Amino acid sequence: MKKTLVSALTTALVVGAASTTFAASNPFSDVPADHWAYDAVAQLAADGVIEGYGDTTFRGNQSITRYEMAQMVAKAMAKTDVSAADKALIDKLAAEFSDELNNLGVRVSNLERNADMVKWNGQARYTYRSLRTEQENGSKDRDNSDKLLLRLEPSAEVNDHWHVKARLDATTEMSDDKGAGDNHDEDKVSLKRVYAQGNYKNFQTQLGKFGLYTPEQGLVFDSDNSMSGANVTFGNALKTTIYAGRIDVTDQEKGYDLNRNFDDTANMQGITLQYATPASKWSGGAAYYHLNTNDFVGLTDGLNNNEGYTNGKNDEDNANIWSANLGYNFDNTSRLFAAYANNTSADNLDKSWQAIYSYKGAEPENKNTWGAYAAYRYLGTYTSIFGTEDAQVVGAKGWEVGANYAPFHNVLATAKYFNGKGIDSDRDVDTLWGRIQFFF
């Protein structure tokens, strides 16, 4: 597109507007010749929506300033009888030139939301884990992994109440230079979550495959857990969430692989009640989860000498897990939290509990923030089947310490160490775990 001198009319406009507050970009600089806005304006001009300059022409062969472009967009925004396609173009242009429109006194609130319906967030992260486990013969087994993960999380607005959200992951094992997982295929992008979320005055609901992280802070379900189904949350100080759906019991990202191949999927129903208010230092709640799958039948735990899910019977296919939790904030920097859970359908390794003292906490968006914690964990295998396994080990009891730090904006480094023993076998277990995350 050939550049020309700004017309005398434009010069007059510049002088008249010289006192206007400048935005981040100079409103009187030319819009680059290859900018998408020219095509959008040309389309609107062809449709009779934009009249262009004062002589009603749009000079498609001339570069114009952002201020001039905003003037034309402002006129288009005043039109009411436009097609849906033209309205979308106008909204997109209004979002692009919102600073200039604001300086002209044209309100453009919420136009960014309408112009760009899909927002993308994500992270690239490296995770190292070294697990050392004492075997029955007294020897030490070491299992090391160092993984790279790319995670993308799009979110799209449907209307004032509904959004569609998703999670896409790809993981590679650096030591093998190939995809993670038993089949080395986790470097292929896979859909981990996709769901519609409805936000209303008195309740919120999620439909599809969504995250399943419950108030026990990883004791029962890990933050990487997902389930397919529906949930609904309602209440203010006391929030109630009801779940119903299906959960993949063989997904290793859930922290513990059942290593069974009967159903591979469990039916799941649950309810959580959680109390918390900004004015109170106390928080707490209770929950109940019911799972049903043939994968529970004959289940054993290798860390605890193949101790079974049940004694003397081999047909139990249910898990009925009850939990309670309690937290206390000493001040704005330190907190004590405890949780307990029990699977009443299991005969062995059926209880889990943890106590955590945390101080501060790194905030990735704020450079040089940091935090630390100390915890004691007792993770009964058949209650914490889907519990968190970063440094902690399902089936073990012991101490854990950790810290995190944000060395740069949107960068987070975390380190954890766990030292314990098998709950019933008393075999030594210790884990060194580290992660660095780059958020975008």
Stockholm file with secondary structure:
# STOCKHOLM 1.0

chainA/1-440         MKKTLVSALTTALVVGAASTTFAASNPFSDVPADHWAYDAVAQLAADGVIEGYGDTTFRGNQSITRYEMAQMVAKAMAKTDVSAADKALIDKLAAEFSDELNNLGVRVSNLERNADMVKWNGQARYTYRSLRTEQENGSKDRDNSDKLLLRLEPSAEVNDHWHVKARLDATTEMSDDKGAGDNHDEDKVSLKRVYAQGNYKNFQTQLGKFGLYTPEQGLVFDSDNSMSGANVTFGNALKTTIYAGRIDVTDQEKGYDLNRNFDDTANMQGITLQYATPASKWSGGAAYYHLNTNDFVGLTDGLNNNEGYTNGKNDEDNANIWSANLGYNFDNTSRLFAAYANNTSADNLDKSWQAIYSYKGAEPENKNTWGAYAAYRYLGTYTSIFGTEDAQVVGAKGWEVGANYAPFHNVLATAKYFNGKGIDSDRDVDTLWGRIQFFF
#=GR chainA/1-440 SS CCCCCCCHHHHHHHHHTTTSCCCSSCTTSBCCTTCHHHHHHHHHHHTTSCCCSTTSCCCTTSCCBHHHHHHHHHHHHTCCSCCHHHHHHHHHHHHHTHHHHHHTTCCCTTHHHHHCCEEEEEEEEEEEEEEEEECTTSCEEEEEEEEEEEEEEEEEECSSSEEEEEEEEEEEETTTTEECTTTTCTTSCEEEEEEEEEECSSEEEEEEEEECCCTTTSSSBCTTCEEEEEEEEECSSEEEEEEEEEEETTCGGGSCCCCCCSCSEEEEEEEEEEEECTTCSEEEEEEEEEEECGGGTTCEETTTTTEESSSSCSCCCEEEEEEEEEEEESSSSEEEEEEEEEETTCSSSCEEEEEEEEEECCCTTSTTCEEEEEEEEEECTTTSTBCCCSSSCTTEEEEEEEEEEEEETTEEEEEEEEEEEETTTCCEEEEEEEEEEEEC
#=GC SS_cons         CCCCCCCHHHHHHHHHTTTSCCCSSCTTSBCCTTCHHHHHHHHHHHTTSCCCSTTSCCCTTSCCBHHHHHHHHHHHHTCCSCCHHHHHHHHHHHHHTHHHHHHTTCCCTTHHHHHCCEEEEEEEEEEEEEEEEECTTSCEEEEEEEEEEEEEEEEEECSSSEEEEEEEEEEEETTTTEECTTTTCTTSCEEEEEEEEEECSSEEEEEEEEECCCTTTSSSBCTTCEEEEEEEEECSSEEEEEEEEEEETTCGGGSCCCCCCSCSEEEEEEEEEEEECTTCSEEEEEEEEEEECGGGTTCEETTTTTEESSSSCSCCCEEEEEEEEEEEESSSSEEEEEEEEEETTCSSSCEEEEEEEEEECCCTTSTTCEEEEEEEEEECTTTSTBCCCSSSCTTEEEEEEEEEEEEETTEEEEEEEEEEEETTTCCEEEEEEEEEEEEC
//
